[in-house]
Amino acid sequence: MSAPPVKTPCVKVCFVDPKAQICVGCFRTLEELGRWTAYSDAERDAIIKALPERETAYRRTGTPPGALRR
């Protein structure tokens, strides 16, 4: 029996904005991308819930809430 697939917001448009350090396809942070399979279902659901706000902020300002700036 195989494990159920991991829920993901990935839209297969993977481009990380180096300034905002966020994927502009799904709007997850680099840390979230790297740890995605280690998160619990509840943690993934909470991140997925935050993505629309991140996308809106990114499209408006180029920086999502909580993004790291270098």
mmCIF file of the N, C-alpha and C atoms, coordinates in Angstrom:
data_MODEL
# 
_entry.id   MODEL 
# 
loop_
_atom_site.group_PDB 
_atom_site.id 
_atom_site.type_symbol 
_atom_site.label_atom_id 
_atom_site.label_alt_id 
_atom_site.label_comp_id 
_atom_site.label_asym_id 
_atom_site.label_entity_id 
_atom_site.label_seq_id 
_atom_site.pdbx_PDB_ins_code 
_atom_site.Cartn_x 
_atom_site.Cartn_y 
_atom_site.Cartn_z 
_atom_site.occupancy 
_atom_site.B_iso_or_equiv 
_atom_site.pdbx_formal_charge 
_atom_site.auth_seq_id 
_atom_site.auth_comp_id 
_atom_site.auth_asym_id 
_atom_site.auth_atom_id 
_atom_site.pdbx_PDB_model_num 
ATOM 1   N N  . MET A 1 1  ? 0.852  -1.171 0.000   1.00 0.00 ? 1  MET A N  1 
ATOM 2   C CA . MET A 1 1  ? 0.000  0.000  0.000   1.00 0.00 ? 1  MET A CA 1 
ATOM 3   C C  . MET A 1 1  ? 0.900  1.237  0.000   1.00 0.00 ? 1  MET A C  1 
ATOM 4   N N  . SER A 1 2  ? 0.622  2.186  -0.850  1.00 0.00 ? 2  SER A N  1 
ATOM 5   C CA . SER A 1 2  ? 1.447  3.395  -0.920  1.00 0.00 ? 2  SER A CA 1 
ATOM 6   C C  . SER A 1 2  ? 0.853  4.505  -0.057  1.00 0.00 ? 2  SER A C  1 
ATOM 7   N N  . ALA A 1 3  ? 1.733  5.416  0.339   1.00 0.00 ? 3  ALA A N  1 
ATOM 8   C CA . ALA A 1 3  ? 1.303  6.548  1.152   1.00 0.00 ? 3  ALA A CA 1 
ATOM 9   C C  . ALA A 1 3  ? 0.498  7.521  0.301   1.00 0.00 ? 3  ALA A C  1 
ATOM 10  N N  . PRO A 1 4  ? -0.468 8.221  0.902   1.00 0.00 ? 4  PRO A N  1 
ATOM 11  C CA . PRO A 1 4  ? -1.239 9.206  0.136   1.00 0.00 ? 4  PRO A CA 1 
ATOM 12  C C  . PRO A 1 4  ? -0.319 10.357 -0.286  1.00 0.00 ? 4  PRO A C  1 
ATOM 13  N N  . PRO A 1 5  ? -0.622 11.002 -1.392  1.00 0.00 ? 5  PRO A N  1 
ATOM 14  C CA . PRO A 1 5  ? 0.226  12.115 -1.836  1.00 0.00 ? 5  PRO A CA 1 
ATOM 15  C C  . PRO A 1 5  ? 0.191  13.266 -0.839  1.00 0.00 ? 5  PRO A C  1 
ATOM 16  N N  . VAL A 1 6  ? 1.287  13.980 -0.777  1.00 0.00 ? 6  VAL A N  1 
ATOM 17  C CA . VAL A 1 6  ? 1.385  15.137 0.110   1.00 0.00 ? 6  VAL A CA 1 
ATOM 18  C C  . VAL A 1 6  ? 0.682  16.311 -0.564  1.00 0.00 ? 6  VAL A C  1 
ATOM 19  N N  . LYS A 1 7  ? -0.199 16.964 0.168   1.00 0.00 ? 7  LYS A N  1 
ATOM 20  C CA . LYS A 1 7  ? -0.913 18.141 -0.333  1.00 0.00 ? 7  LYS A CA 1 
ATOM 21  C C  . LYS A 1 7  ? 0.093  19.248 -0.611  1.00 0.00 ? 7  LYS A C  1 
ATOM 22  N N  . THR A 1 8  ? -0.035 19.908 -1.762  1.00 0.00 ? 8  THR A N  1 
ATOM 23  C CA . THR A 1 8  ? 0.912  20.952 -2.123  1.00 0.00 ? 8  THR A CA 1 
ATOM 24  C C  . THR A 1 8  ? 0.235  22.045 -2.940  1.00 0.00 ? 8  THR A C  1 
ATOM 25  N N  . PRO A 1 9  ? 0.672  23.292 -2.769  1.00 0.00 ? 9  PRO A N  1 
ATOM 26  C CA . PRO A 1 9  ? 0.139  24.389 -3.573  1.00 0.00 ? 9  PRO A CA 1 
ATOM 27  C C  . PRO A 1 9  ? 0.938  24.589 -4.867  1.00 0.00 ? 9  PRO A C  1 
ATOM 28  N N  . CYS A 1 10 ? 1.894  23.714 -5.132  1.00 0.00 ? 10 CYS A N  1 
ATOM 29  C CA . CYS A 1 10 ? 2.767  23.869 -6.306  1.00 0.00 ? 10 CYS A CA 1 
ATOM 30  C C  . CYS A 1 10 ? 1.938  23.914 -7.592  1.00 0.00 ? 10 CYS A C  1 
ATOM 31  N N  . VAL A 1 11 ? 2.253  24.910 -8.433  1.00 0.00 ? 11 VAL A N  1 
ATOM 32  C CA . VAL A 1 11 ? 1.571  25.047 -9.723  1.00 0.00 ? 11 VAL A CA 1 
ATOM 33  C C  . VAL A 1 11 ? 2.544  24.796 -10.881 1.00 0.00 ? 11 VAL A C  1 
ATOM 34  N N  . LYS A 1 12 ? 3.719  24.237 -10.535 1.00 0.00 ? 12 LYS A N  1 
ATOM 35  C CA . LYS A 1 12 ? 4.753  23.881 -11.508 1.00 0.00 ? 12 LYS A CA 1 
ATOM 36  C C  . LYS A 1 12 ? 5.271  25.082 -12.294 1.00 0.00 ? 12 LYS A C  1 
ATOM 37  N N  . VAL A 1 13 ? 5.260  26.251 -11.658 1.00 0.00 ? 13 VAL A N  1 
ATOM 38  C CA . VAL A 1 13 ? 5.867  27.471 -12.195 1.00 0.00 ? 13 VAL A CA 1 
ATOM 39  C C  . VAL A 1 13 ? 6.886  27.892 -11.135 1.00 0.00 ? 13 VAL A C  1 
ATOM 40  N N  . CYS A 1 14 ? 8.018  27.226 -11.142 1.00 0.00 ? 14 CYS A N  1 
ATOM 41  C CA . CYS A 1 14 ? 9.004  27.413 -10.080 1.00 0.00 ? 14 CYS A CA 1 
ATOM 42  C C  . CYS A 1 14 ? 10.022 28.479 -10.464 1.00 0.00 ? 14 CYS A C  1 
ATOM 43  N N  . PHE A 1 15 ? 9.876  29.629 -9.856  1.00 0.00 ? 15 PHE A N  1 
ATOM 44  C CA . PHE A 1 15 ? 10.836 30.712 -10.015 1.00 0.00 ? 15 PHE A CA 1 
ATOM 45  C C  . PHE A 1 15 ? 10.931 31.421 -8.684  1.00 0.00 ? 15 PHE A C  1 
ATOM 46  N N  . VAL A 1 16 ? 12.102 31.410 -8.102  1.00 0.00 ? 16 VAL A N  1 
ATOM 47  C CA . VAL A 1 16 ? 12.303 32.071 -6.821  1.00 0.00 ? 16 VAL A CA 1 
ATOM 48  C C  . VAL A 1 16 ? 12.819 33.478 -7.075  1.00 0.00 ? 16 VAL A C  1 
ATOM 49  N N  . ASP A 1 17 ? 12.080 34.458 -6.568  1.00 0.00 ? 17 ASP A N  1 
ATOM 50  C CA . ASP A 1 17 ? 12.516 35.846 -6.625  1.00 0.00 ? 17 ASP A CA 1 
ATOM 51  C C  . ASP A 1 17 ? 13.647 35.970 -5.610  1.00 0.00 ? 17 ASP A C  1 
ATOM 52  N N  . PRO A 1 18 ? 14.880 36.205 -6.069  1.00 0.00 ? 18 PRO A N  1 
ATOM 53  C CA . PRO A 1 18 ? 16.009 36.223 -5.135  1.00 0.00 ? 18 PRO A CA 1 
ATOM 54  C C  . PRO A 1 18 ? 15.934 37.360 -4.113  1.00 0.00 ? 18 PRO A C  1 
ATOM 55  N N  . LYS A 1 19 ? 15.311 38.436 -4.458  1.00 0.00 ? 19 LYS A N  1 
ATOM 56  C CA . LYS A 1 19 ? 15.190 39.571 -3.542  1.00 0.00 ? 19 LYS A CA 1 
ATOM 57  C C  . LYS A 1 19 ? 14.174 39.270 -2.423  1.00 0.00 ? 19 LYS A C  1 
ATOM 58  N N  . ALA A 1 20 ? 13.031 38.730 -2.801  1.00 0.00 ? 20 ALA A N  1 
ATOM 59  C CA . ALA A 1 20 ? 11.984 38.419 -1.823  1.00 0.00 ? 20 ALA A CA 1 
ATOM 60  C C  . ALA A 1 20 ? 12.166 37.035 -1.206  1.00 0.00 ? 20 ALA A C  1 
ATOM 61  N N  . GLN A 1 21 ? 12.993 36.201 -1.812  1.00 0.00 ? 21 GLN A N  1 
ATOM 62  C CA . GLN A 1 21 ? 13.230 34.822 -1.375  1.00 0.00 ? 21 GLN A CA 1 
ATOM 63  C C  . GLN A 1 21 ? 11.930 34.037 -1.245  1.00 0.00 ? 21 GLN A C  1 
ATOM 64  N N  . ILE A 1 22 ? 11.135 34.107 -2.315  1.00 0.00 ? 22 ILE A N  1 
ATOM 65  C CA . ILE A 1 22 ? 9.850  33.420 -2.345  1.00 0.00 ? 22 ILE A CA 1 
ATOM 66  C C  . ILE A 1 22 ? 9.599  32.915 -3.759  1.00 0.00 ? 22 ILE A C  1 
ATOM 67  N N  . CYS A 1 23 ? 8.943  31.777 -3.879  1.00 0.00 ? 23 CYS A N  1 
ATOM 68  C CA . CYS A 1 23 ? 8.579  31.251 -5.189  1.00 0.00 ? 23 CYS A CA 1 
ATOM 69  C C  . CYS A 1 23 ? 7.384  32.056 -5.708  1.00 0.00 ? 23 CYS A C  1 
ATOM 70  N N  . VAL A 1 24 ? 7.523  32.614 -6.893  1.00 0.00 ? 24 VAL A N  1 
ATOM 71  C CA . VAL A 1 24 ? 6.427  33.415 -7.433  1.00 0.00 ? 24 VAL A CA 1 
ATOM 72  C C  . VAL A 1 24 ? 5.410  32.563 -8.193  1.00 0.00 ? 24 VAL A C  1 
ATOM 73  N N  . GLY A 1 25 ? 5.543  31.260 -8.126  1.00 0.00 ? 25 GLY A N  1 
ATOM 74  C CA . GLY A 1 25 ? 4.520  30.355 -8.653  1.00 0.00 ? 25 GLY A CA 1 
ATOM 75  C C  . GLY A 1 25 ? 3.519  30.001 -7.557  1.00 0.00 ? 25 GLY A C  1 
ATOM 76  N N  . CYS A 1 26 ? 4.045  29.601 -6.398  1.00 0.00 ? 26 CYS A N  1 
ATOM 77  C CA . CYS A 1 26 ? 3.165  29.163 -5.301  1.00 0.00 ? 26 CYS A CA 1 
ATOM 78  C C  . CYS A 1 26 ? 3.225  30.072 -4.077  1.00 0.00 ? 26 CYS A C  1 
ATOM 79  N N  . PHE A 1 27 ? 4.209  30.964 -4.022  1.00 0.00 ? 27 PHE A N  1 
ATOM 80  C CA . PHE A 1 27 ? 4.367  31.951 -2.948  1.00 0.00 ? 27 PHE A CA 1 
ATOM 81  C C  . PHE A 1 27 ? 4.790  31.358 -1.610  1.00 0.00 ? 27 PHE A C  1 
ATOM 82  N N  . ARG A 1 28 ? 5.458  30.189 -1.683  1.00 0.00 ? 28 ARG A N  1 
ATOM 83  C CA . ARG A 1 28 ? 6.080  29.640 -0.475  1.00 0.00 ? 28 ARG A CA 1 
ATOM 84  C C  . ARG A 1 28 ? 7.502  30.191 -0.354  1.00 0.00 ? 28 ARG A C  1 
ATOM 85  N N  . THR A 1 29 ? 7.967  30.288 0.896   1.00 0.00 ? 29 THR A N  1 
ATOM 86  C CA . THR A 1 29 ? 9.337  30.741 1.149   1.00 0.00 ? 29 THR A CA 1 
ATOM 87  C C  . THR A 1 29 ? 10.315 29.615 0.835   1.00 0.00 ? 29 THR A C  1 
ATOM 88  N N  . LEU A 1 30 ? 11.595 29.964 0.769   1.00 0.00 ? 30 LEU A N  1 
ATOM 89  C CA . LEU A 1 30 ? 12.618 28.948 0.537   1.00 0.00 ? 30 LEU A CA 1 
ATOM 90  C C  . LEU A 1 30 ? 12.598 27.892 1.637   1.00 0.00 ? 30 LEU A C  1 
ATOM 91  N N  . GLU A 1 31 ? 12.448 28.324 2.872   1.00 0.00 ? 31 GLU A N  1 
ATOM 92  C CA . GLU A 1 31 ? 12.381 27.370 3.984   1.00 0.00 ? 31 GLU A CA 1 
ATOM 93  C C  . GLU A 1 31 ? 11.179 26.437 3.823   1.00 0.00 ? 31 GLU A C  1 
ATOM 94  N N  . GLU A 1 32 ? 10.027 26.991 3.483   1.00 0.00 ? 32 GLU A N  1 
ATOM 95  C CA . GLU A 1 32 ? 8.829  26.165 3.303   1.00 0.00 ? 32 GLU A CA 1 
ATOM 96  C C  . GLU A 1 32 ? 9.012  25.176 2.171   1.00 0.00 ? 32 GLU A C  1 
ATOM 97  N N  . LEU A 1 33 ? 9.621  25.608 1.086   1.00 0.00 ? 33 LEU A N  1 
ATOM 98  C CA . LEU A 1 33 ? 9.875  24.695 -0.036  1.00 0.00 ? 33 LEU A CA 1 
ATOM 99  C C  . LEU A 1 33 ? 10.757 23.534 0.405   1.00 0.00 ? 33 LEU A C  1 
ATOM 100 N N  . GLY A 1 34 ? 11.812 23.845 1.143   1.00 0.00 ? 34 GLY A N  1 
ATOM 101 C CA . GLY A 1 34 ? 12.754 22.816 1.569   1.00 0.00 ? 34 GLY A CA 1 
ATOM 102 C C  . GLY A 1 34 ? 12.207 21.863 2.616   1.00 0.00 ? 34 GLY A C  1 
ATOM 103 N N  . ARG A 1 35 ? 11.331 22.348 3.459   1.00 0.00 ? 35 ARG A N  1 
ATOM 104 C CA . ARG A 1 35 ? 10.811 21.527 4.559   1.00 0.00 ? 35 ARG A CA 1 
ATOM 105 C C  . ARG A 1 35 ? 9.419  20.955 4.296   1.00 0.00 ? 35 ARG A C  1 
ATOM 106 N N  . TRP A 1 36 ? 8.859  21.212 3.120   1.00 0.00 ? 36 TRP A N  1 
ATOM 107 C CA . TRP A 1 36 ? 7.456  20.900 2.856   1.00 0.00 ? 36 TRP A CA 1 
ATOM 108 C C  . TRP A 1 36 ? 7.056  19.488 3.267   1.00 0.00 ? 36 TRP A C  1 
ATOM 109 N N  . THR A 1 37 ? 7.825  18.486 2.887   1.00 0.00 ? 37 THR A N  1 
ATOM 110 C CA . THR A 1 37 ? 7.438  17.105 3.197   1.00 0.00 ? 37 THR A CA 1 
ATOM 111 C C  . THR A 1 37 ? 7.612  16.771 4.678   1.00 0.00 ? 37 THR A C  1 
ATOM 112 N N  . ALA A 1 38 ? 8.369  17.584 5.416   1.00 0.00 ? 38 ALA A N  1 
ATOM 113 C CA . ALA A 1 38 ? 8.554  17.345 6.849   1.00 0.00 ? 38 ALA A CA 1 
ATOM 114 C C  . ALA A 1 38 ? 7.445  17.967 7.690   1.00 0.00 ? 38 ALA A C  1 
ATOM 115 N N  . TYR A 1 39 ? 6.713  18.916 7.121   1.00 0.00 ? 39 TYR A N  1 
ATOM 116 C CA . TYR A 1 39 ? 5.630  19.560 7.864   1.00 0.00 ? 39 TYR A CA 1 
ATOM 117 C C  . TYR A 1 39 ? 4.459  18.599 8.078   1.00 0.00 ? 39 TYR A C  1 
ATOM 118 N N  . SER A 1 40 ? 3.731  18.822 9.131   1.00 0.00 ? 40 SER A N  1 
ATOM 119 C CA . SER A 1 40 ? 2.502  18.060 9.376   1.00 0.00 ? 40 SER A CA 1 
ATOM 120 C C  . SER A 1 40 ? 1.408  18.580 8.440   1.00 0.00 ? 40 SER A C  1 
ATOM 121 N N  . ASP A 1 41 ? 0.331  17.836 8.322   1.00 0.00 ? 41 ASP A N  1 
ATOM 122 C CA . ASP A 1 41 ? -0.804 18.291 7.503   1.00 0.00 ? 41 ASP A CA 1 
ATOM 123 C C  . ASP A 1 41 ? -1.323 19.634 8.010   1.00 0.00 ? 41 ASP A C  1 
ATOM 124 N N  . ALA A 1 42 ? -1.376 19.807 9.324   1.00 0.00 ? 42 ALA A N  1 
ATOM 125 C CA . ALA A 1 42 ? -1.865 21.068 9.900   1.00 0.00 ? 42 ALA A CA 1 
ATOM 126 C C  . ALA A 1 42 ? -0.932 22.228 9.552   1.00 0.00 ? 42 ALA A C  1 
ATOM 127 N N  . GLU A 1 43 ? 0.367  21.990 9.606   1.00 0.00 ? 43 GLU A N  1 
ATOM 128 C CA . GLU A 1 43 ? 1.322  23.046 9.248   1.00 0.00 ? 43 GLU A CA 1 
ATOM 129 C C  . GLU A 1 43 ? 1.194  23.417 7.766   1.00 0.00 ? 43 GLU A C  1 
ATOM 130 N N  . ARG A 1 44 ? 1.075  22.403 6.905   1.00 0.00 ? 44 ARG A N  1 
ATOM 131 C CA . ARG A 1 44 ? 0.903  22.680 5.468   1.00 0.00 ? 44 ARG A CA 1 
ATOM 132 C C  . ARG A 1 44 ? -0.390 23.441 5.216   1.00 0.00 ? 44 ARG A C  1 
ATOM 133 N N  . ASP A 1 45 ? -1.462 23.046 5.892   1.00 0.00 ? 45 ASP A N  1 
ATOM 134 C CA . ASP A 1 45 ? -2.751 23.742 5.718   1.00 0.00 ? 45 ASP A CA 1 
ATOM 135 C C  . ASP A 1 45 ? -2.650 25.211 6.141   1.00 0.00 ? 45 ASP A C  1 
ATOM 136 N N  . ALA A 1 46 ? -1.941 25.487 7.233   1.00 0.00 ? 46 ALA A N  1 
ATOM 137 C CA . ALA A 1 46 ? -1.785 26.870 7.701   1.00 0.00 ? 46 ALA A CA 1 
ATOM 138 C C  . ALA A 1 46 ? -0.994 27.695 6.685   1.00 0.00 ? 46 ALA A C  1 
ATOM 139 N N  . ILE A 1 47 ? 0.030  27.110 6.109   1.00 0.00 ? 47 ILE A N  1 
ATOM 140 C CA . ILE A 1 47 ? 0.819  27.816 5.098   1.00 0.00 ? 47 ILE A CA 1 
ATOM 141 C C  . ILE A 1 47 ? -0.031 28.068 3.860   1.00 0.00 ? 47 ILE A C  1 
ATOM 142 N N  . ILE A 1 48 ? -0.731 27.045 3.405   1.00 0.00 ? 48 ILE A N  1 
ATOM 143 C CA . ILE A 1 48 ? -1.595 27.185 2.217   1.00 0.00 ? 48 ILE A CA 1 
ATOM 144 C C  . ILE A 1 48 ? -2.624 28.288 2.436   1.00 0.00 ? 48 ILE A C  1 
ATOM 145 N N  . LYS A 1 49 ? -3.158 28.378 3.646   1.00 0.00 ? 49 LYS A N  1 
ATOM 146 C CA . LYS A 1 49 ? -4.148 29.417 3.959   1.00 0.00 ? 49 LYS A CA 1 
ATOM 147 C C  . LYS A 1 49 ? -3.549 30.820 3.849   1.00 0.00 ? 49 LYS A C  1 
ATOM 148 N N  . ALA A 1 50 ? -2.251 30.970 4.145   1.00 0.00 ? 50 ALA A N  1 
ATOM 149 C CA . ALA A 1 50 ? -1.581 32.279 4.102   1.00 0.00 ? 50 ALA A CA 1 
ATOM 150 C C  . ALA A 1 50 ? -1.159 32.694 2.693   1.00 0.00 ? 50 ALA A C  1 
ATOM 151 N N  . LEU A 1 51 ? -1.127 31.777 1.753   1.00 0.00 ? 51 LEU A N  1 
ATOM 152 C CA . LEU A 1 51 ? -0.588 32.078 0.419   1.00 0.00 ? 51 LEU A CA 1 
ATOM 153 C C  . LEU A 1 51 ? -1.345 33.148 -0.366  1.00 0.00 ? 51 LEU A C  1 
ATOM 154 N N  . PRO A 1 52 ? -2.674 33.194 -0.345  1.00 0.00 ? 52 PRO A N  1 
ATOM 155 C CA . PRO A 1 52 ? -3.355 34.267 -1.094  1.00 0.00 ? 52 PRO A CA 1 
ATOM 156 C C  . PRO A 1 52 ? -2.954 35.669 -0.631  1.00 0.00 ? 52 PRO A C  1 
ATOM 157 N N  . GLU A 1 53 ? -2.790 35.868 0.678   1.00 0.00 ? 53 GLU A N  1 
ATOM 158 C CA . GLU A 1 53 ? -2.362 37.168 1.200   1.00 0.00 ? 53 GLU A CA 1 
ATOM 159 C C  . GLU A 1 53 ? -0.936 37.484 0.735   1.00 0.00 ? 53 GLU A C  1 
ATOM 160 N N  . ARG A 1 54 ? -0.067 36.481 0.747   1.00 0.00 ? 54 ARG A N  1 
ATOM 161 C CA . ARG A 1 54 ? 1.304  36.679 0.278   1.00 0.00 ? 54 ARG A CA 1 
ATOM 162 C C  . ARG A 1 54 ? 1.323  37.075 -1.193  1.00 0.00 ? 54 ARG A C  1 
ATOM 163 N N  . GLU A 1 55 ? 0.513  36.379 -1.975  1.00 0.00 ? 55 GLU A N  1 
ATOM 164 C CA . GLU A 1 55 ? 0.469  36.687 -3.411  1.00 0.00 ? 55 GLU A CA 1 
ATOM 165 C C  . GLU A 1 55 ? -0.001 38.119 -3.646  1.00 0.00 ? 55 GLU A C  1 
ATOM 166 N N  . THR A 1 56 ? -1.055 38.511 -2.952  1.00 0.00 ? 56 THR A N  1 
ATOM 167 C CA . THR A 1 56 ? -1.575 39.874 -3.093  1.00 0.00 ? 56 THR A CA 1 
ATOM 168 C C  . THR A 1 56 ? -0.513 40.900 -2.723  1.00 0.00 ? 56 THR A C  1 
ATOM 169 N N  . ALA A 1 57 ? 0.151  40.687 -1.592  1.00 0.00 ? 57 ALA A N  1 
ATOM 170 C CA . ALA A 1 57 ? 1.192  41.624 -1.155  1.00 0.00 ? 57 ALA A CA 1 
ATOM 171 C C  . ALA A 1 57 ? 2.354  41.646 -2.138  1.00 0.00 ? 57 ALA A C  1 
ATOM 172 N N  . TYR A 1 58 ? 2.743  40.493 -2.640  1.00 0.00 ? 58 TYR A N  1 
ATOM 173 C CA . TYR A 1 58 ? 3.856  40.434 -3.590  1.00 0.00 ? 58 TYR A CA 1 
ATOM 174 C C  . TYR A 1 58 ? 3.505  41.185 -4.873  1.00 0.00 ? 58 TYR A C  1 
ATOM 175 N N  . ARG A 1 59 ? 2.330  40.960 -5.383  1.00 0.00 ? 59 ARG A N  1 
ATOM 176 C CA . ARG A 1 59 ? 1.929  41.622 -6.628  1.00 0.00 ? 59 ARG A CA 1 
ATOM 177 C C  . ARG A 1 59 ? 1.800  43.135 -6.442  1.00 0.00 ? 59 ARG A C  1 
ATOM 178 N N  . ARG A 1 60 ? 1.438  43.561 -5.242  1.00 0.00 ? 60 ARG A N  1 
ATOM 179 C CA . ARG A 1 60 ? 1.285  44.985 -4.956  1.00 0.00 ? 60 ARG A CA 1 
ATOM 180 C C  . ARG A 1 60 ? 2.632  45.655 -4.705  1.00 0.00 ? 60 ARG A C  1 
ATOM 181 N N  . THR A 1 61 ? 3.513  44.986 -3.951  1.00 0.00 ? 61 THR A N  1 
ATOM 182 C CA . THR A 1 61 ? 4.738  45.639 -3.502  1.00 0.00 ? 61 THR A CA 1 
ATOM 183 C C  . THR A 1 61 ? 6.025  44.933 -3.898  1.00 0.00 ? 61 THR A C  1 
ATOM 184 N N  . GLY A 1 62 ? 5.921  43.697 -4.352  1.00 0.00 ? 62 GLY A N  1 
ATOM 185 C CA . GLY A 1 62 ? 7.123  42.924 -4.661  1.00 0.00 ? 62 GLY A CA 1 
ATOM 186 C C  . GLY A 1 62 ? 7.720  42.240 -3.448  1.00 0.00 ? 62 GLY A C  1 
ATOM 187 N N  . THR A 1 63 ? 7.050  42.379 -2.309  1.00 0.00 ? 63 THR A N  1 
ATOM 188 C CA . THR A 1 63 ? 7.535  41.748 -1.080  1.00 0.00 ? 63 THR A CA 1 
ATOM 189 C C  . THR A 1 63 ? 6.356  41.183 -0.298  1.00 0.00 ? 63 THR A C  1 
ATOM 190 N N  . PRO A 1 64 ? 6.335  39.881 -0.097  1.00 0.00 ? 64 PRO A N  1 
ATOM 191 C CA . PRO A 1 64 ? 5.252  39.298 0.688   1.00 0.00 ? 64 PRO A CA 1 
ATOM 192 C C  . PRO A 1 64 ? 5.463  39.543 2.176   1.00 0.00 ? 64 PRO A C  1 
ATOM 193 N N  . PRO A 1 65 ? 4.386  39.461 2.974   1.00 0.00 ? 65 PRO A N  1 
ATOM 194 C CA . PRO A 1 65 ? 4.530  39.637 4.411   1.00 0.00 ? 65 PRO A CA 1 
ATOM 195 C C  . PRO A 1 65 ? 5.531  38.635 4.968   1.00 0.00 ? 65 PRO A C  1 
ATOM 196 N N  . GLY A 1 66 ? 6.470  39.098 5.768   1.00 0.00 ? 66 GLY A N  1 
ATOM 197 C CA . GLY A 1 66 ? 7.431  38.217 6.409   1.00 0.00 ? 66 GLY A CA 1 
ATOM 198 C C  . GLY A 1 66 ? 8.596  37.796 5.535   1.00 0.00 ? 66 GLY A C  1 
ATOM 199 N N  . ALA A 1 67 ? 8.686  38.290 4.318   1.00 0.00 ? 67 ALA A N  1 
ATOM 200 C CA . ALA A 1 67 ? 9.788  37.898 3.450   1.00 0.00 ? 67 ALA A CA 1 
ATOM 201 C C  . ALA A 1 67 ? 11.101 38.465 3.954   1.00 0.00 ? 67 ALA A C  1 
ATOM 202 N N  . LEU A 1 68 ? 12.145 37.712 3.748   1.00 0.00 ? 68 LEU A N  1 
ATOM 203 C CA . LEU A 1 68 ? 13.476 38.158 4.148   1.00 0.00 ? 68 LEU A CA 1 
ATOM 204 C C  . LEU A 1 68 ? 14.053 39.053 3.057   1.00 0.00 ? 68 LEU A C  1 
ATOM 205 N N  . ARG A 1 69 ? 14.646 40.121 3.458   1.00 0.00 ? 69 ARG A N  1 
ATOM 206 C CA . ARG A 1 69 ? 15.307 41.021 2.511   1.00 0.00 ? 69 ARG A CA 1 
ATOM 207 C C  . ARG A 1 69 ? 16.788 41.007 2.799   1.00 0.00 ? 69 ARG A C  1 
ATOM 208 N N  . ARG A 1 70 ? 17.595 40.970 1.761   1.00 0.00 ? 70 ARG A N  1 
ATOM 209 C CA . ARG A 1 70 ? 19.054 41.013 1.922   1.00 0.00 ? 70 ARG A CA 1 
ATOM 210 C C  . ARG A 1 70 ? 19.592 42.290 1.413   1.00 0.00 ? 70 ARG A C  1 
# 
